[in-house]
Amino acid sequence: MTLGALINQYINEHKISMRRFATMANVSHSYIAYLVNGAKPDGTPLVPSIDKYRSIAKAMGIDVNDLIGMVDDDIAWGSGDRKDNSMTIEELRIIRLYRIASERDKELIKTILKQYESNISLSDVS
């Protein structure tokens, strides 16, 4: 489900306006409208920053990690809504799995990544 669809569902279930939700989330009404509609007026997708996710989660009364787990959108991890800083849900899941892994498993993961890194050029990473 997209973030916009979750917002729309929340608005409908709580019988509040999009404008009211935007105030609760401390973001502009137009920003929420873009999310709900799935794109900016010019058709380009909107990729919310993690800070926007935090604000929206707070307005919904849920933990930001729970909100992130519910969506299949990209997340911009920088300070703006830049697609090149986005992280997919799959990447987030990998990070979560790493965080809960045992120290032995973390060392194995690091070894695999170091081996992979040695086989690719640095220009592939940036």
C-alpha positions as CSV (number, residue, x, y, z in Angstrom):
1,M,0.0,0.0,0.0
2,T,1.2,3.5,-0.7
3,L,1.7,6.2,1.9
4,G,-1.0,8.2,0.1
5,A,-3.5,5.3,0.3
6,L,-2.7,4.9,4.0
7,I,-3.3,8.6,4.6
8,N,-6.5,8.5,2.7
9,Q,-7.7,5.5,4.7
10,Y,-6.8,7.2,7.9
11,I,-8.7,10.4,6.9
12,N,-11.8,8.3,5.9
13,E,-11.7,6.2,9.0
14,H,-11.4,9.2,11.3
15,K,-13.8,11.3,9.4
16,I,-11.4,14.3,9.2
17,S,-10.5,16.5,6.2
18,M,-7.3,16.3,4.3
19,R,-6.6,19.9,5.5
20,R,-7.1,18.8,9.2
21,F,-4.7,15.9,8.7
22,A,-2.1,18.1,7.1
23,T,-2.3,20.4,10.2
24,M,-2.0,17.4,12.5
25,A,1.1,16.2,10.5
26,N,2.6,19.8,10.4
27,V,2.8,19.6,6.6
28,S,1.1,21.6,3.9
29,H,-2.4,20.6,2.6
30,S,-1.0,20.5,-1.0
31,Y,1.8,18.0,0.1
32,I,-0.8,15.7,1.6
33,A,-2.9,16.0,-1.6
34,Y,0.1,15.1,-3.7
35,L,0.7,12.0,-1.6
36,V,-2.9,11.0,-1.7
37,N,-3.1,11.6,-5.5
38,G,0.2,9.7,-6.0
39,A,2.1,12.5,-7.8
40,K,2.8,16.2,-8.1
41,P,0.7,18.2,-10.5
42,D,3.3,17.7,-13.3
43,G,3.0,13.9,-12.8
44,T,6.3,13.3,-11.1
45,P,6.2,11.0,-8.1
46,L,6.7,12.5,-4.6
47,V,9.2,10.7,-2.5
48,P,8.8,11.7,1.1
49,S,11.7,12.2,3.4
50,I,12.1,10.2,6.6
51,D,11.2,13.5,8.4
52,K,7.9,13.6,6.6
53,Y,7.3,10.0,7.5
54,R,7.9,10.8,11.1
55,S,5.5,13.8,11.0
56,I,2.8,11.7,9.3
57,A,3.3,8.7,11.7
58,K,3.0,11.1,14.7
59,A,-0.3,12.5,13.3
60,M,-1.6,8.9,12.9
61,G,-0.5,8.1,16.4
62,I,1.8,5.2,15.3
63,D,5.5,4.5,15.4
64,V,7.4,5.6,12.3
65,N,8.8,2.1,11.9
66,D,5.3,0.7,11.8
67,L,4.3,3.2,9.1
68,I,7.4,2.4,7.0
69,G,6.6,-1.3,7.3
70,M,3.1,-0.7,5.9
71,V,4.1,1.1,2.8
72,D,5.7,0.0,-0.5
73,D,6.9,3.5,-1.5
74,D,10.5,4.8,-1.6
75,I,11.8,6.9,1.2
76,A,14.2,9.8,0.7
77,W,16.7,9.6,3.5
78,G,18.2,13.0,2.9
79,S,16.7,16.3,4.1
80,G,14.6,16.7,1.0
81,D,12.4,14.8,-1.3
82,R,15.1,13.6,-3.6
83,K,14.7,10.3,-5.5
84,D,18.5,9.7,-5.5
85,N,18.5,9.4,-1.7
86,S,15.6,7.0,-1.7
87,M,15.6,3.6,-0.1
88,T,13.3,0.9,-1.0
89,I,11.3,-1.2,1.5
90,E,13.4,-4.2,0.6
91,E,16.5,-2.3,1.6
92,L,14.9,-1.2,4.8
93,R,14.1,-4.9,5.6
94,I,17.7,-5.9,5.0
95,I,18.9,-3.2,7.4
96,R,16.3,-4.3,10.0
97,L,17.5,-7.9,9.6
98,Y,21.1,-6.9,10.0
99,R,20.2,-5.0,13.2
100,I,18.7,-8.0,14.8
101,A,21.3,-10.5,13.6
102,S,23.7,-12.1,16.0
103,E,27.2,-10.8,16.1
104,R,28.4,-13.9,14.3
105,D,25.9,-13.4,11.5
106,K,26.8,-9.6,11.3
107,E,30.5,-10.6,10.8
108,L,29.4,-13.0,8.0
109,I,27.4,-10.3,6.3
110,K,30.3,-7.9,6.5
111,T,32.6,-10.4,5.0
112,I,30.3,-11.1,2.1
113,L,29.9,-7.3,1.5
114,K,33.6,-6.7,1.6
115,Q,34.1,-9.5,-0.9
116,Y,31.4,-8.0,-3.1
117,E,33.0,-4.5,-2.8
118,S,36.4,-5.8,-3.8
119,N,34.8,-7.2,-7.0
120,I,33.2,-4.0,-8.2
121,S,34.6,-0.6,-9.0
122,L,34.0,2.4,-6.7
123,S,32.2,4.2,-9.6
124,D,29.5,1.4,-9.4
125,V,28.8,2.3,-5.8
126,S,28.3,6.1,-6.1
